[in-house]
């Protein structure tokens, strides 16, 4: 018994001294010592040190379970994860709604048709209709392209291009006319 223990201690001591010498002389690069306790007393000491130094102290009514109460710890972890999951889902939903609002705002700012007064879009739909009694269901694509232009100058170019597509390249407008149409001022 004691003789075996003494020889094990000597073997561990010799291994540690060899390791320390190798580190000291630059023969070993890794500076990590891994202790794997196989002795019951050493394991009990490790648990005791862990409980006293690492775990938070248990206070009366503090809600921190004793280190041996695994079921209570798991229950708290499960409840915490469930709550975190719910809150993450709520945060994700809010983020999606904010993103959708930003997209709608961008689309509205880029699409001048949505900024025009309702009577102007009705006037355009009436002009585009093939039926004398009902306006067209939608604003024609050519008008949408015209109103989606970022400036009056680009709208003038779009209108000139559309007339050229219809073999009416000689059509032109007086200065400011395209800008007034692009702004929705038909008066």
Backbone as JSON, one array per atom type, in Angstrom:
{
  "sequence": "XXXXXXXXXXXXXXXXXXXXXXXXXXXXXXXXXXXXXXXXXXXXXXXXXXXXXXXXXXXXXXXXXXXXXXXXXXXXXXXXXXXXXXXXXXXXXXXXXXXXXXXXXXXXXXXXXXXXXXXXXXXXXXXXXXXXXXXXXXXXXXXXXXXXXXXXXXXXXXXXXXXXXXXXXXXXXXXXXXXXXXXXXXX",
  "N": [[0.77, -1.19, 0.0], [1.56, 1.5, 1.17], [4.1, 1.6, 0.11], [3.63, 1.37, -2.67], [2.2, 3.71, -3.09], [4.16, 5.59, -2.45], [5.97, 5.11, -4.52], [4.43, 5.84, -6.72], [4.06, 8.56, -6.22], [6.72, 9.39, -6.41], [7.17, 8.81, -9.12], [5.37, 10.57, -10.35], [6.44, 12.96, -9.45], [8.98, 12.92, -10.67], [8.2, 13.0, -13.35], [7.0, 15.52, -13.45], [9.19, 17.18, -12.84], [10.81, 16.68, -15.05], [9.2, 17.7, -17.06], [9.06, 20.41, -16.27], [11.79, 21.09, -16.51], [12.1, 20.78, -19.31], [10.4, 22.8, -20.26], [11.66, 25.02, -19.15], [14.11, 25.04, -20.54], [13.33, 25.51, -23.09], [12.61, 23.33, -24.65], [10.12, 22.3, -24.74], [7.19, 23.51, -26.1], [4.47, 23.94, -25.52], [2.76, 25.32, -22.86], [1.17, 24.02, -20.8], [-0.36, 22.37, -18.2], [-2.01, 19.54, -17.39], [-4.03, 18.31, -15.01], [-5.14, 15.26, -14.0], [-7.07, 14.02, -11.81], [-7.04, 10.95, -10.08], [-7.44, 10.02, -7.7], [-9.57, 9.56, -4.94], [-9.69, 11.33, -2.72], [-8.39, 13.56, -3.78], [-10.15, 14.25, -5.83], [-12.44, 14.9, -4.32], [-11.41, 17.1, -2.98], [-11.06, 18.81, -5.16], [-13.77, 19.26, -5.92], [-14.69, 20.52, -3.6], [-13.1, 22.89, -3.54], [-13.91, 24.01, -5.95], [-16.63, 24.48, -5.38], [-16.41, 26.33, -3.29], [-14.82, 28.43, -4.26], [-15.48, 29.07, -6.92], [-18.27, 28.81, -7.55], [-21.13, 30.92, -6.98], [-21.94, 32.33, -3.76], [-24.44, 30.74, -1.74], [-27.33, 32.28, -0.8], [-29.86, 33.09, 1.59], [-32.96, 32.72, 0.23], [-31.95, 33.59, -2.14], [-32.18, 32.38, -4.57], [-30.28, 30.94, -5.94], [-29.43, 27.73, -6.67], [-28.28, 24.95, -4.65], [-25.07, 23.4, -5.25], [-25.4, 20.67, -5.63], [-27.97, 20.28, -6.42], [-29.05, 19.39, -9.12], [-31.35, 19.04, -10.69], [-32.85, 21.33, -10.11], [-31.17, 23.3, -11.15], [-31.18, 22.6, -13.87], [-33.89, 23.01, -14.4], [-34.07, 25.78, -14.03], [-32.34, 26.61, -16.07], [-33.72, 25.66, -18.32], [-36.1, 27.15, -18.15], [-35.0, 29.7, -18.43], [-33.85, 29.53, -21.0], [-36.19, 29.12, -22.49], [-37.55, 31.54, -22.07], [-35.68, 33.31, -23.18], [-35.75, 32.42, -25.82], [-38.4, 33.08, -26.53], [-38.3, 35.89, -26.29], [-36.37, 36.46, -28.19], [-37.7, 35.66, -30.49], [-39.75, 37.59, -30.48], [-38.18, 39.92, -30.77], [-37.06, 39.42, -33.27], [-39.39, 39.47, -34.86], [-40.17, 42.14, -34.55], [-37.95, 43.36, -35.73], [-38.29, 42.45, -38.37], [-40.68, 43.77, -39.02], [-39.85, 46.46, -38.85], [-37.95, 46.48, -40.91], [-39.63, 45.95, -43.09], [-41.21, 48.28, -43.04], [-39.22, 50.15, -43.65], [-38.58, 49.32, -46.24], [-41.03, 49.81, -47.54], [-41.14, 52.57, -47.22], [-38.88, 53.35, -48.7], [-39.69, 52.44, -51.21], [-41.93, 54.04, -51.63], [-40.72, 56.55, -51.63], [-39.21, 56.34, -53.92], [-41.09, 55.88, -55.88], [-42.86, 58.01, -57.56], [-45.5, 58.09, -58.32], [-47.05, 57.27, -56.18], [-46.87, 59.48, -54.61], [-48.28, 61.41, -55.88], [-51.3, 63.33, -56.16], [-54.51, 61.83, -55.69], [-56.4, 62.48, -57.66], [-54.84, 63.06, -59.87], [-53.67, 60.59, -60.55], [-56.03, 59.26, -61.17], [-56.81, 60.75, -63.39], [-54.75, 60.03, -65.18], [-55.26, 57.27, -65.39], [-57.81, 57.37, -66.52], [-57.21, 58.53, -68.98], [-55.71, 56.48, -70.07], [-57.52, 54.47, -70.44], [-59.48, 52.11, -72.32], [-62.14, 51.99, -72.26], [-64.94, 54.08, -72.27], [-66.35, 54.68, -70.01], [-65.19, 53.75, -67.67], [-62.23, 54.0, -65.68], [-58.87, 52.87, -66.48], [-57.64, 49.83, -64.98], [-55.08, 49.95, -63.87], [-52.24, 52.18, -63.7], [-50.6, 52.79, -66.75], [-47.61, 50.98, -67.79], [-45.71, 52.53, -69.13], [-46.18, 55.1, -68.14], [-45.63, 54.64, -65.47], [-42.86, 54.13, -65.59], [-42.02, 56.67, -66.37], [-42.74, 58.27, -64.13], [-41.2, 57.1, -62.16], [-38.69, 58.02, -62.48], [-35.77, 59.7, -61.24], [-35.34, 62.42, -61.42], [-36.49, 65.48, -62.99], [-35.12, 65.93, -65.34], [-34.22, 63.35, -66.04], [-36.72, 62.23, -66.38], [-37.55, 63.65, -68.62], [-35.78, 62.6, -70.53], [-36.64, 59.92, -70.49], [-39.26, 60.2, -71.46], [-38.72, 61.22, -74.04], [-37.38, 58.99, -75.08], [-39.48, 57.11, -75.01], [-41.22, 58.22, -76.9], [-39.62, 57.98, -79.17], [-39.54, 55.19, -79.37], [-42.07, 54.74, -80.32], [-41.92, 55.67, -82.85], [-42.06, 58.42, -82.99], [-40.08, 60.41, -82.82], [-39.69, 63.09, -83.39], [-41.2, 64.62, -81.72], [-41.31, 67.09, -79.23], [-41.06, 69.04, -76.21], [-41.91, 72.2, -74.68], [-39.71, 74.19, -72.63], [-39.81, 73.26, -69.26], [-42.3, 72.03, -69.37], [-42.25, 69.18, -69.22], [-41.26, 68.95, -66.65], [-43.38, 70.0, -65.15], [-45.38, 68.11, -65.72], [-44.15, 65.84, -64.65], [-44.12, 66.59, -61.98], [-46.79, 66.45, -61.48], [-48.46, 68.52, -62.01], [-51.02, 69.55, -63.75], [-52.45, 71.73, -64.46]],
  "CA": [[0.0, 0.0, 0.0], [2.32, 2.75, 1.3], [5.23, 1.51, -0.8], [3.11, 1.68, -4.01], [1.86, 5.14, -3.1], [5.42, 6.33, -2.48], [6.56, 4.99, -5.86], [3.6, 6.65, -7.63], [4.39, 9.97, -5.95], [8.05, 9.61, -6.99], [7.04, 8.8, -10.59], [4.72, 11.85, -10.71], [7.42, 14.0, -9.17], [10.0, 12.87, -11.71], [7.58, 13.46, -14.61], [6.82, 16.97, -13.35], [10.51, 17.8, -12.91], [11.23, 16.59, -16.46], [8.37, 18.66, -17.82], [9.5, 21.76, -15.89], [13.09, 21.29, -17.13], [11.87, 20.95, -20.75], [9.83, 24.14, -20.47], [12.7, 25.99, -18.8], [15.16, 25.05, -21.54], [12.74, 25.74, -24.41], [12.45, 22.07, -25.38], [8.67, 22.07, -24.82], [6.56, 24.8, -26.43], [3.17, 24.09, -24.88], [2.86, 25.6, -21.43], [-0.11, 23.63, -20.22], [-0.28, 21.2, -17.34], [-3.35, 19.02, -17.19], [-4.07, 17.4, -13.87], [-6.3, 14.36, -14.05], [-7.05, 13.33, -10.52], [-7.63, 9.62, -10.04], [-7.56, 9.71, -6.28], [-10.86, 10.01, -4.39], [-9.5, 12.51, -1.88], [-8.05, 14.67, -4.66], [-11.4, 14.61, -6.51], [-13.27, 15.56, -3.31], [-10.8, 18.41, -2.76], [-11.38, 19.62, -6.34], [-15.18, 19.64, -5.82], [-14.8, 21.48, -2.5], [-12.5, 24.16, -3.98], [-14.8, 24.55, -6.98], [-17.83, 24.99, -4.73], [-16.12, 27.48, -2.43], [-14.14, 29.53, -4.94], [-16.01, 29.42, -8.23], [-19.72, 28.99, -7.51], [-21.53, 32.05, -6.14], [-22.42, 31.86, -2.45], [-25.87, 30.53, -1.63], [-27.9, 33.14, 0.23], [-31.24, 32.73, 1.91], [-33.91, 33.32, -0.71], [-31.22, 34.16, -3.27], [-32.58, 31.75, -5.82], [-29.21, 30.15, -6.54], [-29.54, 26.39, -6.09], [-27.06, 24.31, -4.15], [-24.38, 22.76, -6.37], [-25.83, 19.28, -5.81], [-29.37, 20.26, -6.88], [-28.95, 19.42, -10.58], [-32.68, 19.19, -11.27], [-33.24, 22.74, -10.0], [-30.35, 24.04, -12.1], [-31.71, 22.3, -15.21], [-35.2, 23.67, -14.51], [-33.81, 27.2, -14.23], [-31.77, 26.77, -17.41], [-34.8, 25.44, -19.28], [-36.97, 28.33, -18.1], [-34.25, 30.82, -18.99], [-33.77, 29.34, -22.45], [-37.53, 29.34, -23.06], [-37.81, 32.99, -22.06], [-34.78, 33.9, -24.18], [-36.27, 32.06, -27.14], [-39.59, 33.9, -26.77], [-37.9, 37.27, -26.49], [-35.67, 36.52, -29.47], [-38.74, 35.62, -31.52], [-40.38, 38.92, -30.49], [-37.23, 40.88, -31.33], [-36.97, 39.14, -34.71], [-40.62, 39.95, -35.49], [-40.08, 43.61, -34.6], [-36.94, 43.7, -36.75], [-38.91, 42.24, -39.68], [-41.64, 44.86, -39.25], [-39.07, 47.68, -39.11], [-37.38, 46.32, -42.25], [-40.73, 46.1, -44.05], [-41.54, 49.7, -43.08], [-38.15, 50.83, -44.39], [-38.74, 49.0, -47.66], [-42.19, 50.55, -48.04], [-40.77, 53.98, -47.28], [-38.0, 53.5, -49.86], [-40.48, 52.27, -52.42], [-42.76, 55.24, -51.79], [-39.89, 57.69, -52.0], [-38.75, 56.15, -55.29], [-42.22, 55.84, -56.8], [-43.54, 59.31, -57.48], [-46.94, 57.9, -58.51], [-47.69, 57.19, -54.87], [-46.85, 60.81, -54.01], [-49.2, 62.29, -56.6], [-52.67, 63.41, -55.66], [-55.37, 60.79, -56.25], [-57.08, 62.93, -58.88], [-53.88, 62.99, -60.97], [-53.58, 59.19, -60.99], [-57.3, 58.94, -61.83], [-56.74, 61.38, -64.7], [-53.88, 59.19, -66.0], [-55.98, 56.01, -65.66], [-58.9, 57.68, -67.46], [-56.61, 58.76, -70.3], [-55.19, 55.21, -70.56], [-58.6, 53.49, -70.53], [-60.13, 51.84, -73.6], [-63.57, 52.08, -71.98], [-65.28, 55.49, -72.03], [-67.07, 54.87, -68.74], [-64.41, 53.31, -66.52], [-60.78, 54.2, -65.83], [-58.05, 51.66, -66.58], [-57.41, 49.31, -63.63], [-53.76, 50.36, -63.39], [-51.51, 53.18, -64.48], [-49.79, 52.06, -67.73], [-46.2, 50.79, -67.49], [-44.93, 53.66, -69.66], [-46.32, 56.21, -67.17], [-44.9, 54.26, -64.26], [-41.44, 54.36, -65.85], [-41.83, 58.12, -66.4], [-42.82, 58.82, -62.78], [-40.17, 56.51, -61.3], [-37.41, 58.72, -62.72], [-35.31, 60.4, -60.05], [-35.33, 63.87, -61.61], [-37.25, 65.93, -64.15], [-34.25, 65.73, -66.51], [-34.29, 61.94, -66.41], [-38.07, 62.0, -66.87], [-37.56, 64.18, -69.99], [-35.1, 61.6, -71.36], [-37.53, 58.75, -70.59], [-40.37, 60.55, -72.36], [-38.17, 61.28, -75.4], [-37.12, 57.6, -75.48], [-40.76, 56.45, -75.28], [-41.73, 58.72, -78.18], [-38.79, 57.37, -80.22], [-39.99, 53.8, -79.5], [-43.32, 54.75, -81.09], [-41.59, 56.31, -84.12], [-42.45, 59.83, -82.9], [-38.87, 61.04, -82.31], [-39.7, 64.53, -83.65], [-42.02, 65.3, -80.69], [-40.56, 67.69, -78.13], [-41.89, 69.87, -75.34], [-41.33, 73.47, -74.27], [-38.98, 74.14, -71.38], [-40.63, 73.24, -68.04], [-43.52, 71.25, -69.51], [-42.02, 67.84, -68.68], [-41.12, 69.08, -65.2], [-44.72, 70.17, -64.6], [-46.07, 66.82, -65.8], [-43.48, 64.96, -63.69], [-44.57, 67.03, -60.64], [-48.23, 66.22, -61.34], [-49.18, 69.8, -62.18], [-51.62, 69.52, -65.08], [-53.23, 72.95, -64.66]],
  "C": [[0.82, 1.26, 0.0], [3.49, 2.77, 0.33], [4.8, 1.87, -2.23], [2.8, 3.16, -4.15], [3.12, 5.98, -3.2], [6.05, 6.26, -3.86], [5.75, 5.78, -6.89], [3.92, 8.13, -7.46], [5.74, 10.3, -6.57], [7.96, 9.68, -8.51], [6.41, 10.12, -11.06], [5.69, 13.01, -10.53], [8.47, 14.06, -10.28], [9.46, 13.38, -13.05], [7.4, 14.97, -14.6], [8.16, 17.7, -13.48], [11.01, 17.78, -14.35], [10.47, 17.6, -17.31], [8.85, 20.09, -17.53], [10.87, 22.07, -16.51], [12.95, 21.54, -18.62], [11.31, 22.32, -21.07], [10.9, 25.19, -20.22], [13.79, 26.11, -19.84], [14.62, 25.19, -22.96], [12.57, 24.48, -25.25], [10.97, 21.74, -25.58], [8.0, 23.42, -25.06], [5.25, 25.0, -25.67], [3.36, 24.28, -23.39], [1.54, 25.26, -20.76], [0.1, 22.35, -19.42], [-1.7, 20.76, -17.07], [-3.3, 18.0, -16.07], [-5.33, 16.58, -13.99], [-6.31, 13.55, -12.76], [-7.72, 11.95, -10.63], [-7.78, 9.15, -8.59], [-8.86, 10.3, -5.75], [-10.73, 11.27, -3.55], [-9.2, 13.74, -2.73], [-9.3, 15.17, -5.39], [-12.32, 15.36, -5.55], [-12.74, 16.96, -3.04], [-11.13, 19.35, -3.94], [-12.82, 20.12, -6.27], [-15.36, 20.7, -4.74], [-14.26, 22.85, -2.9], [-13.4, 24.81, -5.03], [-16.03, 25.18, -6.35], [-17.56, 26.25, -3.93], [-15.57, 28.68, -3.2], [-14.83, 29.98, -6.22], [-17.51, 29.67, -8.2], [-20.08, 30.19, -6.64], [-22.07, 31.53, -4.81], [-23.94, 31.74, -2.45], [-26.37, 31.39, -0.49], [-29.34, 32.73, 0.45], [-32.17, 33.47, 0.96], [-33.23, 33.91, -1.94], [-31.56, 33.53, -4.6], [-31.48, 30.95, -6.49], [-29.25, 28.78, -5.89], [-28.2, 25.9, -5.56], [-26.4, 23.55, -5.29], [-24.83, 21.32, -6.61], [-27.25, 19.17, -6.35], [-29.42, 20.42, -8.4], [-30.31, 19.65, -11.22], [-33.13, 20.65, -11.23], [-32.46, 23.6, -10.99], [-30.88, 23.84, -13.52], [-33.05, 22.98, -15.43], [-35.01, 25.17, -14.76], [-33.24, 27.46, -15.62], [-32.84, 26.63, -18.48], [-35.73, 26.65, -19.32], [-36.28, 29.54, -18.72], [-34.15, 30.72, -20.5], [-35.12, 29.57, -23.12], [-37.84, 30.83, -23.15], [-36.94, 33.7, -23.1], [-35.28, 33.64, -25.58], [-37.49, 32.91, -27.49], [-39.21, 35.35, -27.08], [-37.16, 37.45, -27.81], [-36.67, 36.5, -30.62], [-39.45, 36.97, -31.62], [-39.47, 39.95, -31.12], [-37.09, 40.68, -32.84], [-38.2, 39.65, -35.45], [-40.6, 41.47, -35.61], [-39.06, 44.05, -35.65], [-37.49, 43.52, -38.15], [-39.88, 43.37, -40.01], [-40.93, 46.17, -39.57], [-38.49, 47.63, -40.52], [-38.45, 46.5, -43.32], [-41.15, 47.57, -44.17], [-40.48, 50.5, -43.85], [-38.28, 50.58, -45.88], [-39.92, 49.76, -48.26], [-41.87, 52.03, -48.19], [-39.87, 54.25, -48.48], [-38.78, 53.41, -51.15], [-41.35, 53.5, -52.69], [-41.92, 56.43, -52.21], [-39.39, 57.57, -53.43], [-39.89, 56.22, -56.29], [-43.03, 57.12, -56.63], [-45.04, 59.18, -57.69], [-47.68, 57.86, -57.18], [-47.73, 58.55, -54.18], [-47.86, 61.75, -54.68], [-50.58, 62.26, -55.97], [-53.52, 62.37, -56.37], [-56.06, 61.19, -57.54], [-56.15, 62.86, -60.09], [-53.77, 61.56, -61.47], [-54.89, 58.76, -61.65], [-57.33, 59.54, -63.23], [-55.89, 60.54, -65.66], [-54.59, 57.89, -66.37], [-57.13, 56.23, -66.63], [-58.34, 57.84, -68.88], [-56.13, 57.44, -70.91], [-56.29, 54.17, -70.82], [-59.1, 53.34, -71.97], [-61.65, 51.94, -73.48], [-63.9, 53.53, -71.63], [-65.87, 55.72, -70.64], [-66.26, 54.5, -67.51], [-62.92, 53.6, -66.76], [-60.07, 52.85, -65.95], [-57.77, 51.15, -65.16], [-56.08, 49.74, -63.04], [-53.2, 51.47, -64.26], [-50.62, 52.41, -65.46], [-48.3, 52.03, -67.35], [-45.36, 51.97, -67.98], [-45.01, 54.87, -68.72], [-45.58, 55.9, -65.88], [-43.41, 54.48, -64.43], [-41.12, 55.86, -65.82], [-41.79, 58.68, -64.97], [-41.81, 58.22, -61.81], [-38.8, 57.15, -61.52], [-37.07, 59.57, -61.51], [-35.31, 61.91, -60.19], [-36.15, 64.2, -62.85], [-36.43, 65.74, -65.43], [-34.28, 64.29, -66.98], [-35.68, 61.59, -66.94], [-38.19, 62.51, -68.31], [-36.89, 63.18, -70.95], [-35.98, 60.37, -71.56], [-38.67, 59.02, -71.56], [-39.89, 60.61, -73.81], [-37.93, 59.87, -75.93], [-38.43, 56.89, -75.82], [-41.37, 56.93, -76.6], [-40.92, 58.12, -79.34], [-39.18, 55.91, -80.44], [-41.24, 53.7, -80.37], [-43.17, 55.47, -82.43], [-42.08, 57.76, -84.17], [-41.28, 60.63, -82.32], [-38.84, 62.54, -82.52], [-40.47, 65.31, -82.59], [-41.09, 65.84, -79.61], [-41.49, 68.64, -77.37], [-41.15, 71.16, -75.0], [-40.66, 73.29, -72.9], [-39.95, 74.18, -70.2], [-41.89, 72.39, -68.15], [-43.36, 69.86, -68.9], [-41.91, 67.9, -67.16], [-42.49, 69.23, -64.55], [-45.5, 68.85, -64.62], [-45.49, 65.86, -64.75], [-43.89, 65.31, -62.25], [-46.04, 66.79, -60.42], [-49.05, 67.48, -61.47], [-49.73, 69.84, -63.6], [-52.42, 70.79, -65.36], [-52.45, 73.99, -65.41]]
}
